[in-house]
Amino acid sequence: MNIRIIKFLCLGLAAIFLTIGCGKKEAPAAIAPLVKTQKIDAASDSLSNTYAGSVHGRYETNLSFQVGGKILQRTVQAGDRVHVGDILMTLDSKDIVQQVNQSEAKAEAAYAELQLAKANLSRYNQLFAQNAVPKASLDQYQTTYNSALAGYQQATAQTFQDRNSLSYTNLTADADGVISAIDAEAGQVISAGQTVLTLVQTNELEVEINVPENNIGELAVNAHALVSFWALPDSSVDGTIREISPVADPTARTYRVRISLPQPPDNLKLGMTAGVVCTLSDTASSTYILPLSAIYQTGNNPEVWIVSEDKTVSLKQVQVFSFDENHVKVLGLNNGDIVVTAGVQKLRDGETVRLDDSNTKGSNT
């Protein structure tokens, strides 16, 4: 009986010791989460964008006649270089010559009436001085003279206008340049103001590019641009953004940007294809491109997780500059920051993480 009690006591003590031993055993430490990161550096800094464009003249003039008529002759071809005063097209002037003849005849008739009115007025002035005629008669001849004088001036003005119209039958170049387009041919009847030629002045060449609406805010007038030409592989020149269109193209939704070329290459030609690297404005100079998965949204404030030197994470508020389907361009980061790019919803402020070294470096833009 005693032996059986002793066995039960031994088993009870063993269970107690096992329980005490299990209670003192420490729980295994939690493993820090492994995160993908991107280091903010020059490689992820959006310093410039490249656009394709073409060479244009700064001044492109649509030439037209100031009078209508039938084109008698065209003296230039597309691509011809012209100089100030060169005759480019000629209209048939027969009808205008007749108009000049008519206006000159009317001017001569008006002059004859003026001389008659002048003679009558002079005669009645003498009679009035002798009290031979009343003042009313003198006033009548004075009015006739004034009317004749106005008629003569009107006829003379019409004559000068018709003579000018005769000179307008020759379309001349008003600047040195190149004929880039021909819109009318000999034998065609055109109206006044209808475009017949396009003259491009080649003393100032520019490059025109089209910038998407989500990038137009990155550019500024007078900003620097580096321009290269596909047909001239060894020629790269500095340019300056001269003009940014305030209105987007209604179809393409792009904005036209003009880059002036202070020192273009000597063999640069109109219409050549160019590549333009635009330096961003000061507002966009501190923007960085991250994957969309790096954004941690807290209410209306976008944030990112920043990994500190001791491998702990903390939230940092950023400003979204622009975004597309896979990437986002943000403001508010500093060069050297390490940003978590995946698993941001599972992190806690101050939590220790492990870095995936294969994803630490910034990606090229």
C-alpha positions as CSV (number, residue, x, y, z in Angstrom):
1,M,0.0,0.0,0.0
2,N,2.8,2.4,0.9
3,I,4.7,1.5,-2.3
4,R,1.6,2.4,-4.4
5,I,1.3,5.8,-2.7
6,I,5.0,6.5,-3.2
7,K,4.6,5.9,-7.0
8,F,1.7,8.3,-7.2
9,L,3.7,10.9,-5.4
10,C,6.7,10.5,-7.6
11,L,4.5,10.8,-10.8
12,G,2.9,14.0,-9.3
13,L,6.2,15.6,-8.6
14,A,7.5,14.8,-12.0
15,A,4.5,16.4,-13.6
16,I,4.9,19.5,-11.5
17,F,8.6,19.8,-12.4
18,L,7.8,19.4,-16.1
19,T,5.1,22.1,-15.9
20,I,7.5,24.4,-14.1
21,G,10.2,23.7,-16.7
22,C,7.9,24.5,-19.6
23,G,6.8,27.8,-18.1
24,K,10.3,29.0,-17.8
25,K,11.2,28.2,-21.5
26,E,11.4,31.4,-23.6
27,A,9.2,31.8,-26.8
28,P,11.2,31.9,-30.1
29,A,12.0,35.4,-31.3
30,A,9.9,36.8,-34.3
31,I,11.8,37.0,-37.6
32,A,12.0,40.5,-39.1
33,P,10.0,40.8,-42.4
34,L,12.0,40.8,-45.6
35,V,11.2,43.9,-47.7
36,K,12.0,45.1,-51.2
37,T,13.5,48.6,-51.3
38,Q,14.7,51.2,-53.6
39,K,17.5,53.7,-52.8
40,I,16.8,57.3,-53.9
41,D,19.8,58.5,-55.9
42,A,20.6,60.1,-59.2
43,A,19.4,57.0,-61.0
44,S,15.9,57.4,-59.8
45,D,15.9,61.2,-60.0
46,S,13.7,62.4,-62.9
47,L,16.1,65.1,-64.2
48,S,15.1,65.1,-67.8
49,N,12.8,63.7,-70.5
50,T,13.5,63.0,-74.1
51,Y,11.2,64.0,-77.0
52,A,11.3,63.6,-80.7
53,G,10.8,66.7,-82.8
54,S,11.6,68.4,-86.2
55,V,13.4,71.4,-87.4
56,H,11.4,74.5,-88.3
57,G,12.0,78.1,-89.0
58,R,11.0,80.5,-86.2
59,Y,9.1,82.6,-88.7
60,E,6.9,80.8,-91.3
61,T,4.9,83.2,-93.5
62,N,1.9,82.2,-95.5
63,L,2.2,84.4,-98.6
64,S,-0.9,85.6,-100.5
65,F,-1.8,88.3,-103.1
66,Q,-3.6,91.4,-101.9
67,V,-5.8,91.3,-105.0
68,G,-7.6,88.5,-106.7
69,G,-7.1,87.2,-110.2
70,K,-5.6,84.5,-112.4
71,I,-2.1,83.3,-111.7
72,L,-0.1,84.0,-114.8
73,Q,3.3,82.7,-113.8
74,R,5.1,80.9,-110.9
75,T,8.9,81.5,-110.8
76,V,9.9,79.4,-107.8
77,Q,9.9,75.7,-106.8
78,A,9.5,74.1,-103.4
79,G,12.9,74.3,-101.6
80,D,14.2,77.3,-103.6
81,R,16.1,79.8,-101.6
82,V,14.8,83.4,-102.2
83,H,15.9,86.9,-101.2
84,V,14.0,90.1,-100.3
85,G,12.3,91.5,-103.4
86,D,12.4,88.4,-105.6
87,I,9.3,88.0,-107.7
88,L,7.7,84.7,-106.7
89,M,4.3,84.7,-108.6
90,T,2.6,87.0,-111.1
91,L,-1.1,87.6,-111.7
92,D,-2.8,88.5,-115.0
93,S,-3.0,92.3,-114.7
94,K,-5.3,93.1,-117.6
95,D,-8.4,93.7,-115.5
96,I,-6.5,95.8,-113.0
97,V,-5.0,97.9,-115.8
98,Q,-8.5,98.7,-117.0
99,Q,-9.5,99.7,-113.5
100,V,-6.5,102.1,-113.4
101,N,-7.4,103.6,-116.7
102,Q,-11.0,104.2,-115.5
103,S,-9.9,105.8,-112.3
104,E,-7.4,108.0,-114.1
105,A,-10.2,109.1,-116.5
106,K,-12.5,109.9,-113.6
107,A,-9.7,111.9,-111.9
108,E,-9.3,114.0,-115.1
109,A,-13.0,114.6,-115.3
110,A,-13.1,115.6,-111.6
111,Y,-10.2,118.0,-112.2
112,A,-12.0,119.6,-115.1
113,E,-15.1,120.2,-112.9
114,L,-12.9,121.6,-110.2
115,Q,-11.3,124.1,-112.6
116,L,-14.8,125.2,-113.8
117,A,-16.0,125.6,-110.2
118,K,-12.9,127.5,-109.3
119,A,-13.3,129.9,-112.2
120,N,-17.0,130.5,-111.4
121,L,-16.2,131.2,-107.8
122,S,-13.5,133.7,-108.7
123,R,-15.9,135.5,-111.1
124,Y,-18.7,135.7,-108.5
125,N,-16.2,136.9,-105.9
126,Q,-15.5,139.9,-108.1
127,L,-19.2,140.5,-108.8
128,F,-20.0,140.3,-105.1
129,A,-17.2,142.8,-104.3
130,Q,-18.9,145.2,-106.7
131,N,-22.3,144.5,-105.1
132,A,-23.5,143.1,-108.4
133,V,-24.8,139.8,-107.0
134,P,-26.3,138.8,-103.6
135,K,-24.4,136.9,-100.9
136,A,-26.7,133.8,-101.5
137,S,-25.3,133.5,-105.1
138,L,-21.8,133.6,-103.9
139,D,-22.4,131.0,-101.3
140,Q,-23.9,128.7,-103.9
141,Y,-20.8,128.8,-106.1
142,Q,-18.6,128.4,-103.0
143,T,-20.5,125.2,-102.2
144,T,-20.1,124.0,-105.8
145,Y,-16.4,124.6,-105.6
146,N,-16.1,122.7,-102.4
147,S,-18.0,119.7,-103.8
148,A,-15.8,119.7,-106.9
149,L,-12.7,119.8,-104.8
150,A,-13.9,116.8,-102.7
151,G,-14.8,114.9,-105.8
152,Y,-11.3,115.5,-107.3
153,Q,-9.6,114.3,-104.1
154,Q,-11.8,111.2,-104.0
155,A,-11.0,110.4,-107.7
156,T,-7.3,111.0,-107.1
157,A,-7.3,108.6,-104.0
158,Q,-9.0,106.0,-106.1
159,T,-6.4,106.3,-108.8
160,F,-3.6,105.8,-106.3
161,Q,-5.4,102.8,-104.9
162,D,-5.8,101.2,-108.3
163,R,-2.2,101.8,-109.1
164,N,-1.2,100.1,-105.9
165,S,-3.4,97.2,-106.9
166,L,-1.5,97.0,-110.1
167,S,1.7,96.6,-108.2
168,Y,0.1,93.9,-106.1
169,T,-0.1,91.6,-109.1
170,N,3.6,90.7,-108.4
171,L,4.1,88.6,-105.3
172,T,7.5,89.3,-103.9
173,A,9.5,87.9,-101.0
174,D,9.5,90.1,-97.9
175,A,12.4,88.3,-96.3
176,D,15.3,85.9,-97.1
177,G,14.3,82.3,-96.7
178,V,13.2,79.0,-98.3
179,I,9.9,78.2,-100.1
180,S,8.6,75.3,-98.1
181,A,5.1,74.8,-99.7
182,I,3.3,75.7,-102.9
183,D,-0.5,75.9,-102.6
184,A,-1.5,77.4,-106.0
185,E,-0.4,76.9,-109.6
186,A,-0.3,78.9,-112.8
187,G,-3.7,79.2,-114.4
188,Q,-5.6,79.1,-111.1
189,V,-7.9,81.9,-110.2
190,I,-7.4,82.9,-106.6
191,S,-9.0,85.4,-104.3
192,A,-7.3,88.2,-102.3
193,G,-5.7,86.8,-99.1
194,Q,-5.7,83.1,-100.3
195,T,-2.4,81.4,-99.3
196,V,-0.4,80.5,-102.4
197,L,3.2,80.0,-101.0
198,T,4.8,79.4,-97.6
199,L,8.1,81.1,-96.9
200,V,10.3,79.9,-94.0
201,Q,13.0,82.3,-92.8
202,T,16.2,80.3,-92.2
203,N,18.1,83.0,-90.3
204,E,16.5,81.5,-87.1
205,L,16.0,77.8,-86.8
206,E,14.0,76.0,-84.1
207,V,13.0,72.5,-83.1
208,E,9.3,71.8,-82.4
209,I,8.3,69.0,-80.0
210,N,4.9,67.8,-78.7
211,V,4.8,67.2,-74.9
212,P,2.1,65.1,-73.3
213,E,-0.2,67.0,-70.9
214,N,1.0,65.1,-67.8
215,N,4.6,66.3,-68.5
216,I,4.0,69.9,-69.5
217,G,4.3,71.1,-66.0
218,E,7.9,70.0,-65.9
219,L,9.0,72.5,-68.5
220,A,9.5,76.2,-68.3
221,V,10.3,79.0,-70.7
222,N,14.1,79.7,-70.9
223,A,14.9,76.3,-69.6
224,H,17.9,74.5,-71.1
225,A,17.6,71.7,-73.6
226,L,20.1,69.5,-75.4
227,V,19.2,68.9,-79.0
228,S,20.7,66.2,-81.3
229,F,19.9,65.3,-84.9
230,W,19.4,61.8,-86.3
231,A,20.8,62.8,-89.7
232,L,23.8,64.5,-88.0
233,P,25.0,62.0,-85.4
234,D,28.0,64.0,-84.3
235,S,26.1,67.3,-83.9
236,S,24.5,68.1,-80.5
237,V,23.8,71.7,-79.7
238,D,22.4,73.6,-76.7
239,G,18.9,75.0,-77.0
240,T,16.5,77.1,-75.0
241,I,12.8,76.6,-74.6
242,R,11.4,79.7,-76.2
243,E,7.6,79.0,-76.3
244,I,5.2,76.7,-74.7
245,S,1.7,76.6,-76.2
246,P,-1.0,77.5,-73.6
247,V,-3.6,75.3,-75.3
248,A,-3.3,71.5,-76.0
249,D,-4.0,70.1,-79.4
250,P,-7.7,69.0,-79.4
251,T,-6.9,65.6,-80.9
252,A,-3.5,64.5,-79.6
253,R,-3.9,66.3,-76.2
254,T,-0.2,67.4,-76.5
255,Y,1.3,70.9,-76.1
256,R,3.5,72.4,-78.8
257,V,6.9,73.5,-77.4
258,R,9.5,75.5,-79.5
259,I,13.2,75.2,-78.7
260,S,15.4,77.9,-80.2
261,L,18.9,77.1,-81.5
262,P,21.3,80.0,-81.0
263,Q,24.1,78.1,-82.8
264,P,22.6,75.5,-85.2
265,P,24.9,73.2,-87.2
266,D,25.9,74.5,-90.6
267,N,24.4,71.6,-92.5
268,L,21.1,71.6,-90.6
269,K,18.1,71.5,-92.9
270,L,14.4,72.2,-92.4
271,G,12.3,69.1,-91.5
272,M,15.2,67.1,-90.0
273,T,14.3,64.9,-87.1
274,A,15.7,65.9,-83.8
275,G,15.9,64.4,-80.3
276,V,15.4,66.9,-77.5
277,V,16.5,66.3,-73.9
278,C,14.6,68.8,-71.8
279,T,15.9,69.8,-68.4
280,L,13.0,70.0,-65.9
281,S,12.0,73.1,-64.2
282,D,13.0,73.8,-60.5
283,T,9.6,72.5,-59.3
284,A,10.3,69.0,-60.8
285,S,14.0,68.9,-60.1
286,S,13.5,67.0,-56.8
287,T,11.1,64.5,-58.1
288,Y,11.8,60.8,-57.9
289,I,10.1,57.8,-59.7
290,L,8.9,54.9,-57.5
291,P,6.7,51.9,-58.1
292,L,3.0,52.5,-57.3
293,S,3.3,49.7,-54.7
294,A,5.6,52.0,-52.6
295,I,2.7,54.4,-51.8
296,Y,1.1,53.9,-48.4
297,Q,-2.2,55.9,-48.3
298,T,-3.2,57.3,-44.9
299,G,-6.5,59.2,-45.4
300,N,-5.8,61.7,-48.1
301,N,-2.1,61.9,-47.5
302,P,0.2,59.6,-49.6
303,E,3.2,58.3,-47.6
304,V,6.1,55.9,-48.0
305,W,8.0,53.7,-45.6
306,I,11.6,54.9,-45.1
307,V,14.2,52.4,-43.7
308,S,16.6,54.0,-41.3
309,E,20.2,53.0,-40.5
310,D,19.1,50.7,-37.7
311,K,16.8,48.9,-40.1
312,T,13.6,50.3,-38.6
313,V,10.8,51.8,-40.7
314,S,9.0,55.0,-40.4
315,L,6.4,56.8,-42.5
316,K,7.3,59.9,-44.5
317,Q,4.7,62.1,-46.3
318,V,5.2,62.8,-50.0
319,Q,3.5,64.7,-52.7
320,V,2.4,62.9,-55.9
321,F,3.7,64.9,-58.9
322,S,2.4,62.5,-61.7
323,F,1.8,58.8,-62.2
324,D,1.1,56.1,-64.8
325,E,-0.1,52.5,-64.6
326,N,3.1,51.2,-62.9
327,H,5.0,54.2,-61.5
328,V,4.5,57.3,-59.6
329,K,6.6,60.5,-59.5
330,V,6.8,62.1,-56.0
331,L,8.2,65.1,-54.3
332,G,9.5,65.2,-50.7
333,L,12.2,62.5,-50.7
334,N,15.9,63.1,-50.2
335,N,18.9,61.7,-52.0
336,G,20.0,58.5,-50.1
337,D,16.6,57.6,-48.7
338,I,15.7,53.9,-48.8
339,V,12.1,53.4,-49.6
340,V,10.1,50.2,-49.1
341,T,8.5,49.3,-52.5
342,A,6.5,46.1,-51.6
343,G,4.5,44.9,-48.6
344,V,3.9,48.4,-47.3
345,Q,0.4,47.5,-45.8
346,K,1.9,44.9,-43.5
347,L,4.5,47.2,-41.8
348,R,4.3,49.0,-38.5
349,D,6.0,52.2,-37.4
350,G,9.3,51.4,-35.7
351,E,9.3,47.8,-36.9
352,T,12.7,46.2,-37.8
353,V,13.0,44.8,-41.3
354,R,15.4,42.9,-43.4
355,L,16.5,44.3,-46.7
356,D,16.5,42.5,-50.0
357,D,19.9,43.6,-51.2
358,S,19.0,42.8,-54.8
359,N,16.5,45.6,-54.9
360,T,18.3,48.4,-52.9
361,K,19.6,50.3,-55.9
362,G,17.4,52.9,-57.7
363,S,16.0,52.1,-61.1
364,N,16.8,54.2,-64.2
365,T,14.1,56.4,-65.6
